[in-house]
Amino acid sequence: MWGKANPMTDSDATDTVTTSSTDEGVNKGPADASADSSAVSTYAPNTGLEWLHVALVVGLFVASALCWSSAPDQIPMHWNVKGEVDRYGGKLEGLFLLPAITAGLYLLLRFIPAVDPGKANYVQFSKVYSLIRVATTLVMVVVHGVTLAWALGYRMNMGAVVSISVGGLFLLLGNVMGKIRPNWFVGIRTPWTLSSKLSWTRTHRVGGWLFMGIGIAILACGFLQSEWAIGATLVGTLGGTLFLVIYSFYVWRQDESRIPPAGTLPATESEDREAV
């Protein structure tokens, strides 16, 4: 849907990360975009996806309200790795906590670009960012739907549903990871990706493949429903995260154009006196 599916070759972002007049926003680091933020428009959501997003959030509240009279006083709130309910909550908590969290998440992700010092770069991946936001909400919708089904007496395997939903989300994130441009809130943000355009580009390419691998592993957990598979996936996820941190540092060391992160330059004597 969004063009190239291969996260390693997305947008033809070269290892040299050169700058051109037609692709300037792609190559801005967070610090560069911060300097331009007052002159460049910020994130503009995709209209169709935004209406869908609002409808999903509102639909959660509507569905909960419709289930209120039929729902029991105690509603399942948490399931263990075997798919067994291990905590119940009251009717208000069970029916409206997840919709409230989803609404808060919607507002947070909707307005974060407006306060991001690197907001100038969001226009370069606005469709991708909208898609990520909607996909995240869809996972919440699926989880809430299963919760409502349990409340109404329809037993479903929550572990399998969550694994398949989250696995799909990771596959999507991996597919679009290479399209995310440098910013302070979204993507793989380490001290080195935030201070090197080359590190940001290469780390997100490799990260795209890792996220897709993690997504496949989580999907497998949904079908296998075994504790060892879940444990192996968690270990693999932690290992992949550590690898990306180390890899971002390795690429940063190779980048002759790297810059110090904002605020880390040594202070001058006059600045020291002003701080006292």
JOJONOR-V42736 format. One record per residue. N is the residue number from 0. SS is DSSP state (A for helix, B for strand, O for the rest). PSI is psi in degrees with one decimal (none if undefined). Layout:
n: {N,N}
ss: {SS,SS}
psi: {PSI,PSI}
This chain:
n: {0,1,2,3,4,5,6,7,8,9,10,11,12,13,14,15,16,17,18,19,20,21,22,23,24,25,26,27,28,29,30,31,32,33,34,35,36,37,38,39,40,41,42,43,44,45,46,47,48,49,50,51,52,53,54,55,56,57,58,59,60,61,62,63,64,65,66,67,68,69,70,71,72,73,74,75,76,77,78,79,80,81,82,83,84,85,86,87,88,89,90,91,92,93,94,95,96,97,98,99,100,101,102,103,104,105,106,107,108,109,110,111,112,113,114,115,116,117,118,119,120,121,122,123,124,125,126,127,128,129,130,131,132,133,134,135,136,137,138,139,140,141,142,143,144,145,146,147,148,149,150,151,152,153,154,155,156,157,158,159,160,161,162,163,164,165,166,167,168,169,170,171,172,173,174,175,176,177,178,179,180,181,182,183,184,185,186,187,188,189,190,191,192,193,194,195,196,197,198,199,200,201,202,203,204,205,206,207,208,209,210,211,212,213,214,215,216,217,218,219,220,221,222,223,224,225,226,227,228,229,230,231,232,233,234,235,236,237,238,239,240,241,242,243,244,245,246,247,248,249,250,251,252,253,254,255,256,257,258,259,260,261,262,263,264,265,266,267,268,269,270,271,272,273,274,275}
ss: {O,O,O,O,O,O,O,O,O,A,A,A,O,O,O,O,O,O,O,O,O,O,O,O,A,A,A,O,O,A,A,A,A,A,A,A,O,O,O,O,O,O,O,O,O,O,A,A,A,A,A,A,A,A,A,A,A,A,A,A,A,A,A,A,A,A,A,O,O,O,O,O,O,B,B,B,B,B,B,O,O,O,O,O,B,B,B,B,B,B,A,A,A,A,A,A,A,A,A,A,A,A,A,A,A,A,A,A,A,A,A,A,A,A,A,O,O,O,A,A,A,A,A,A,O,A,A,A,A,A,A,A,A,A,A,A,A,A,A,A,A,A,A,A,A,A,A,A,A,A,A,O,O,O,O,O,O,A,A,A,A,A,A,A,A,A,A,A,A,A,A,A,A,A,A,A,A,A,A,O,O,O,O,O,O,O,O,O,O,O,O,O,O,O,O,O,A,A,A,A,A,A,A,A,A,A,A,A,A,A,A,A,A,A,A,A,A,A,A,A,A,A,A,A,O,O,A,A,A,A,A,A,A,A,A,A,A,A,A,A,A,A,A,A,A,A,A,A,A,A,A,A,A,A,O,O,O,O,O,O,O,O,O,O,O,O,O,O,A,A,A,A,A,A,A,O}
psi: {-38.3,25.1,-134.3,128.1,-18.6,113.7,-17.3,-18.7,17.1,133.4,13.2,36.3,111.7,159.6,-22.0,-15.8,61.7,164.7,136.7,164.2,-26.0,-11.6,29.9,-43.9,-28.3,-34.8,2.3,134.3,171.2,-40.0,-40.5,-45.0,-31.8,-39.6,-29.3,-1.9,-27.4,-19.8,-15.1,139.8,151.1,-168.1,126.4,110.4,148.5,124.9,-47.6,-45.9,-33.8,-40.8,-40.3,-41.5,-48.4,-41.9,-38.3,-44.3,-46.6,-39.0,-33.6,-45.4,-40.3,-45.3,-40.9,-40.9,-39.3,-28.0,-6.9,-48.6,-25.6,-16.2,146.9,171.1,-26.6,125.1,136.8,135.4,-22.2,142.8,146.1,-178.0,-18.4,1.5,15.4,140.4,127.3,5.1,137.9,156.9,169.8,172.1,-43.8,-46.0,-46.4,-34.3,-28.0,-6.2,-50.0,-41.5,-38.3,-41.8,-41.9,-41.2,-41.9,-39.8,-39.4,-48.9,-40.5,-51.3,-26.4,-37.6,-2.9,-41.9,-28.9,-25.1,-0.5,124.3,-23.1,31.3,-19.1,-24.8,-16.0,-28.3,-19.9,-17.6,37.0,-41.4,-41.4,-42.9,-41.6,-41.8,-42.1,-43.3,-46.3,-42.1,-39.6,-42.8,-36.6,-38.0,-43.4,-38.0,-43.8,-45.9,-42.4,-35.7,-41.4,-37.3,-44.4,-37.6,-43.3,-42.0,-29.7,4.7,5.0,111.7,124.7,156.4,96.7,-38.7,-43.9,-41.9,-45.3,-43.1,-44.0,-40.2,-48.3,-38.1,-42.0,-38.5,-41.9,-37.2,-42.3,-46.8,-41.7,-36.2,-32.2,0.9,-40.4,-10.8,-11.0,128.7,158.7,129.2,179.7,-5.6,-28.5,132.5,-165.4,102.0,106.7,167.4,-25.1,-34.9,-29.0,-10.0,11.2,120.0,-36.3,-43.7,-42.1,-48.4,-50.8,-40.1,-38.6,-29.1,-51.9,-40.4,-32.8,-44.9,-41.5,-42.8,-38.6,-39.2,-42.3,-39.7,-42.4,-41.3,-40.9,-39.0,-42.5,-38.0,-36.0,-31.6,-35.6,-36.8,46.5,146.0,-35.5,-35.7,-39.4,-43.1,-41.5,-37.8,-41.5,-43.6,-43.3,-38.0,-44.5,-41.3,-41.5,-38.9,-45.1,-40.3,-43.1,-37.5,-47.5,-40.1,-39.3,-36.7,-41.9,-45.8,-39.3,-39.5,-28.5,-15.2,111.8,-15.1,9.6,152.8,154.7,143.1,153.0,132.2,6.2,1.0,146.0,137.8,145.5,168.1,-39.5,-37.5,-35.4,-41.4,-38.7,-31.9,-22.3,none}
